[in-house]
Structures are given as C-alpha cells and as structure tokens.
Amino acid sequence: MIAKQSEMFDERFNGADYNDKRDRARLTGQLRRVYAFMCDGHWHTLDSIAVGTGVPHNSASAQYRNLRKKRFGGHTIDKKYKGNGLYLYRLIRNTGE
C-alpha cells in the first residue's frame, strides 16, 4: 500500500549510520521541506532545491530519492538533462489512485 501523505512523514529512515534518536527529526524536516518545495510540479535544479529549502545539496538529493520509495509516498521524480552536466528534477505526486 502506498503511504498516505499524512503518514509518509511518520516513516522511519534507515542506513548503516542512522541513529533514530539523533537523526529522525532532522531528516523528517528535510523530507518535508523538499516535498513541499517540489510539489509545485515545476522543474528544479539540485541547487534550486537546496537553496529553496535550506537543505544541504547532498541531503536534498537524498530526500528527493527518498520520495520515490513506497514508504515515503512512492512519488515519481522525473529527471531530464539540461546540458553541461546539469539535470532538472520534477516531482509527480502519487495520489494513490
């Protein structure tokens, strides 16, 4: 089952260095900000996502990858090459329909 929007921010992160007590609030905040920023349906560079959310570049890219995961909504993140090594990203929300 796809996570509902209200539930997707309650899911736990994981990873070898993940410590729930230390990291959960920070990562959840990052995920919320990246999701809210990208919900406009427009194309964004990684830099514009990082600047627009206040989330470090590496964390911003990790969070939009997390948004693809079923437990974080199973959203589609479209990617297209703009040129000169630059990519654009766009979130297509999974409505669960």
BELVENQUI-V899788 format. One record per pair of residues at least 12 apart in sequence whose ideal C-beta (glycine too) atoms are under 10 Angstrom apart, sorted by sequence separation. I is the first residue (numbers start at 1). GAP is how many residues later the second one is. D is the distance in whole Angstrom. If there is no record, write none. Layout:
i,gap,d
I,GAP,D
I,GAP,D
This chain:
i,gap,d
12,12,7
15,12,10
37,12,6
40,12,10
46,12,9
48,12,10
49,12,8
65,12,7
77,12,6
78,12,4
13,13,10
37,13,10
47,13,9
64,13,5
77,13,7
78,13,8
13,14,5
37,14,10
38,14,9
46,14,6
49,14,9
76,14,9
77,14,6
78,14,6
12,15,10
13,15,8
34,15,6
37,15,5
38,15,9
46,15,6
49,15,7
64,15,10
76,15,7
77,15,8
12,16,9
33,16,9
34,16,9
36,16,10
37,16,5
44,16,10
75,16,6
76,16,4
11,17,9
36,17,8
37,17,10
75,17,6
76,17,8
10,18,8
13,18,8
34,18,9
35,18,9
37,18,9
46,18,9
73,18,9
75,18,6
76,18,7
9,19,6
33,19,8
34,19,6
74,19,10
75,19,5
8,20,10
9,20,9
11,20,9
33,20,4
44,20,9
73,20,8
74,20,5
75,20,10
32,21,9
33,21,7
34,21,6
73,21,6
9,22,7
33,22,6
38,22,10
72,22,10
73,22,10
74,22,8
8,23,8
9,23,6
30,23,7
37,23,9
68,23,9
73,23,9
8,24,9
29,24,10
30,24,9
31,24,9
65,24,10
67,24,7
70,24,9
29,25,10
30,25,5
34,25,8
38,25,9
64,25,6
9,26,8
29,26,9
30,26,9
33,26,10
34,26,6
37,26,10
38,26,7
61,26,10
64,26,10
67,26,9
68,26,9
8,27,8
33,27,9
34,27,9
37,27,9
64,27,7
67,27,9
27,28,10
31,28,9
34,28,9
35,28,8
61,28,9
26,29,10
30,29,5
34,29,4
35,29,9
38,29,8
60,29,10
5,30,8
30,30,7
33,30,8
34,30,6
31,31,9
32,31,9
34,31,10
35,31,9
27,32,8
30,32,8
31,32,5
34,32,8
35,32,6
26,33,9
30,33,5
31,33,9
34,33,7
5,34,10
29,34,10
27,35,9
28,35,10
31,35,6
43,35,8
27,36,8
30,36,9
31,36,7
39,36,9
43,36,10
35,37,8
38,37,9
43,37,7
45,37,8
35,38,8
27,39,8
38,39,8
43,39,8
47,39,9
35,40,8
46,40,9
48,40,9
49,40,7
31,41,7
45,41,6
46,41,7
48,41,9
31,42,10
45,42,7
46,42,9
49,42,10
44,43,10
45,43,6
46,43,7
43,44,10
44,44,6
45,44,8
43,45,4
44,45,6
42,46,9
43,46,7
44,46,7
15,47,10
42,47,10
43,47,5
44,47,9
42,48,7
43,48,10
13,49,9
41,49,7
42,49,9
13,50,10
40,50,9
41,50,7
38,51,7
40,51,8
41,51,7
38,52,7
39,52,6
41,52,8
13,53,8
38,53,4
39,53,10
37,54,9
38,54,10
39,54,6
11,55,9
38,55,9
13,56,10
35,56,7
14,57,10
34,57,9
8,58,9
11,58,8
13,58,9
35,58,9
8,59,8
11,59,9
12,59,8
13,59,9
11,60,4
8,61,9
10,61,10
11,61,6
8,62,9
11,62,9
8,63,7
9,63,8
7,64,9
8,64,5
9,64,9
7,65,10
8,65,4
3,66,9
7,66,9
8,66,9
3,67,7
8,67,9
2,68,6
3,68,6
5,68,7
1,69,8
2,69,9
3,69,6
4,69,8
2,70,10
3,70,5
5,70,10
2,71,7
3,71,7
2,72,5
3,72,10
1,73,10
2,73,9
8,86,10
5,88,8
5,89,9
5,90,9
3,91,9
5,91,9
2,92,6
4,92,7
2,93,9
3,93,9
2,94,5
1,95,8
2,95,10
